[in-house]
Amino acid sequence: MGVLRTPDDRFADLPGYPYPPNYVQVQTRKLDPLRMHYVDAGPKDGPVVLLMHGQPTWSYLYRKVIPVLVDAGLRVVAPDNIGYGRSDKLTDATDYTFARHVDWLHVLVTALDLRDVTLVAQDWGGPLGLSVLARDEGRFARVVAANTILHTCDPALDGELEWAHHGVGDGRMMLQETLLDYVAFYQRAPKIVPSFFLDAVAGPLPADVLAAYDAPFPDRSYTAGLRQLIALIPLTRNDPGAAIGRDTMAVLERWHKPFLTAYSDGDPATRGWDRVFQRRVPGARGQKHVTITGAGHFVQEQRGEELGRIVADFVAHSS
């Protein structure tokens, strides 16, 4: 098992990110322990908010959200998934699996003994964070879903989503061409850098911010996890990740604790999933769901302070 650790000097003086590093050892099946990084800000005895990033970002994405939550008296825990941020990076892409990502995150949650957690999930933070919730429901108090999905390949999603991603009858799938282009690009492009996608979707961004998103990846040898997570998107109902997604949705369909959607108005890749969650999750019924205007997929980058206020208000007024 090859493991790389991004040099600390790559994270020196990043704009808007003054947080000292914290680490926990995490382990999954058939692999040695790895070091997983997380931000831990705010009062240690405050209500816990778990901020989950996705692809191709890391906890830096939440730098505008964290101060708002801390000012509201909340404890913020913002991990970097293995392969991202300041966390360890496996060099063999096949060492990354959907199930292992869930395992690593679950170990962090249990190692820190996080309880009464408010999960905030964007992009892959949903499939991973919600799957940990499904495995360990008692630790979670509420959910804020922001521009995320679940990989179920469920035929019932036909007509629900702007980006088609569902089964059709027996043995066929309906998939958005843009999604397939995205998956293919990540596997074929000689160079992958997060800043390219952040600037394209949420930009133009300042050069120092773009450099901060790229900081975890000094060269191509560090990017196996960055590439592989896209390859782990289930494209058929037979994919192990689709089975995980269906199991997670089954738990959410009996989840009565508060569940809020806070999707932006400019993200076709996830548009429709807010309504799916609102309809299928009992805890979402009757909530004051939010549409954040003027933002794309990376809502934390474009409307981070607003998202922070939404989360803080939800924690304060839901039980």
N, C-alpha and C positions, 0 to 999 in steps of 0.2 A: 504494500500500500504506500503510494507516494503522497506526501503531504507538504504543502508550501504554506509559509506564514508571511504575509505581507510585512515588509519592514515598517517599524513604527514611524520613521521619519516621513513616510508617505502621508501620514495623517496629522502632521504638525500644522497648526494655524489654519485649519480649514474654515472658510467664512461661515459664521453663524452656527458653528458646531464646537462649543467649548467643553464638551463632556468627557470626563476621564474614562478610560476603558475599564470594563469589568468582564470577567471571564468565568465560565463554568465548564467542567469536563462533561462531554456528552458521549454516549455510546449507543451503537445499534448492532444488529446481528452481523457477525462475521467480519467486523471491522474493529480496529483498535480505537481507544478513546480519542476524541478530538476536542480542541478548544473552541468554544462558541462565545462570541462577544455579545454584550448587551449594554445599552445605556440604562442607567438607573438614576432617575432624577426626581426631585421633589421629596416630600416628607415620607420617611420609611413607614410611618403608621397611617398614611393616607390611603384612601381607596385606590386599588391598583387598576391602571389602564395598560393593557398589553397592545403595543402598536406593531402590526405585522406588515412588513414590506413585501414586494414581489420582484418581478423581473423588469429591467436589469439593475435594480436599485439596491440600496442598503439603508440602514437607519438614518443616514444623512437626509433622506427624503423627508423625514419628519421634523427637521430642525425648526420649522415655523410653527408646528403644532405643539411641540413639547413645552415651550415657555407658557403658552396659554393654559395648558393643563396644570402645570406646576403652580401658576398663579392662582388657580382655582383650588389649590390644596390637595391635588391628586399626586399619587406616586406613579411615575411613568417608567415602564420597562419596554425598551425597544430593541429587540434582538437583531443580529445579522444572521441570516440563514447560513448554514455551512456552505462554503464556496463563495461567500459574499462579504463585503465590508472587512471588518477586522477579524472575522472568524477564519478558521483554518480552511485550506483549499486542497481538496484531493486532486491529484493530477490525472487519474484515470476516470474518464467520463462515465464509464459503466459502473463505477462505485456509487454513483448518485442514482437513487431510485425515489419514486414518490413515497413509498412506505418508509424509507430511511429518513427522508426529510421530516415526515410526521414524527418518527421516533425521536430524532434529535431535538425537535421543538418540545415534545412532551417531556423529555428528560430535563430540559431547562426549566420548564414550568414547575415540575415536581422538585427539582433540586433547590429552587428558590422558594419552594412551598407557597406559591402564589395562590391566593384564595379570594373569593368574591370579586373575580376579575371581570372587567369590561374589555372585551375583545374588539379591537378596531382593525379591520382587515381590508386591504386593497390588493388587487391583482392576485398573484399566487398566495398572498397572505390569507385569502379566503379559503381556498382548497386545503392549505396546510393548517391554518389556525382553527377553522371550523372542524377539521378532522380530529384535532387534539381535543376540542370541546366534546365531540361525539364520543371520544374514548374516555373522557374524564369530566363528565357533565357537572359534577358537584363543585368543581373549582370555579365555575363561571357564573356570573350574575346577569350579564346582558351582552348584547352584540351591536356594534355599528358596522354595517357592511357598506363599503365605499368603493364603487367601481371594481367589483369582483364577481366571480362566477363559481359554479361547481361543475366539475368535469363528470357529467353523468351519461352523456350521449343518449339521453332519454328521448324516445320517439314523441312523448307528450310535449316536448319543447317546440314542435313544429308550429311555426307561425308566431311564436312568443318572442323570438330574439331577432335583433337586426343582423347579427352575424350568425348564419345558420350553423348549427353544430348538434345534430341529432340523428338518431337512427330512423330508417324508413323501411317499414315492413321487415322481412326476413333477409338479413345479410347485406343490407345496403345502408350507406350513410349519406347525409346531406351536409356538406361542409362549405363554408364560405371560402371563395378562392383566395381572398386576402389572407385568411388564416393559414392556408397551405403555403402561400408565398412566404409568409413570415417564418414558418417552420423550416422551409427549404433554405431560406437566406441564412438563418442561424447555423445551419449545418455546412453550408458551402462557402460562405464568405471567409476569405483568408484572415480578416481582422475584425474582431467584434469589440466595440467600446460603448459603454453605456451612454456617454455624452451624445453620441450620434442620435440616439432615440429620444433622449430627454430634450435636446434642442429642437428636434423635428416636431415633437408633439407639444411641448410646453414652452418653447423658446420664442424669440431668441433669449438665451440666458448668458449672464456674464462669463467671461473666460475662466475666472477663478472658481465659479460654481461648477462649470463643466469639468474642470480638472479635478474637483472634489469627488464627483461621481465616478471618475476614472481611477481615483487614487488606489483602490484595492487591487488593481490589475496592472502591475508594472510592465508585464509583457505577456505574450500569448500563453505561456506555460501556466499562468494563473487562471485561465478562463475556461477550464473544462466544465466546471459547474455552471458557469454563465451560459455556455452553449447547451449543456445537457438538459437544463430545466425546460427549455423549449421543446426538446425532443421527447420529454415526458408528458406533453399534452396528449391526452387520450384522443385518438382519431377514430377509434372503433369501440363498440360496446364490449369487445373482448379484452380490451386493455386493462391491466391490473389497476391503473389509476381510475378508470371509469367505475370499477367495482368499489373502490374506496369512496368515490364521489356519491355513488348511490347509497352506500351505507351511511354516509354522513347526512345526506338528505333525509333518509329515513328517521334519523334522530331528530333533525330539525323539524320534521313534520309533527313531532310531539313536544316541541320546545315551547313552553308557555311563558318563559321569562322574557323580559323586554328585548325586542329586536327591531332596530331602526335601520332604514336605508337612507344613505346620504350620497347619492350618485350625482355626477356632474351632467350638464346638458350637452357636452361635446365629446362623448366617448362611444362611438358606434360599436366597438369591440365588446362592450359589456351592456349595452342598452337592451333593456327587456328583462335582465336578471333582477332588477329592483322589483318589478311587478311580480316576477315568479316568487321571490322571497315573501313579498307582502301577502300573496295569496296562499302560499303553502305553509308558512311558519305561523303557528297560532299566536306566538308572542309578538308578531308584527301587526296583528289586527288592532286597529284603533290607535296606532301610534301616529305621531305627527311627522310623517316621512318628509324628507327634504330633497329638493333639487338644487344643486349648487350651480349657479349660472356663470358663464364665462370661463369655463375650465374644460380641459380635455381629460385624458386618462390619468395623468399624474396630478390629481386634484390637490395633493399636499403641496406641490411646488407652486401652483398657481393661486390656490385659495386656502393655504395652510392655516392661517389665523382663523378664518371662518370655520373650517372643519374643526379646529380646536374648540371654538366656542360651542359648536353643535354638540360635540362629545361631552364637554363639561356640563352643559345644560341637561343633557340626557341623563348623565350620572346623578345630577342633583335632583331630578324630578321623576325618576322612574324607580320602581322597586318590584 
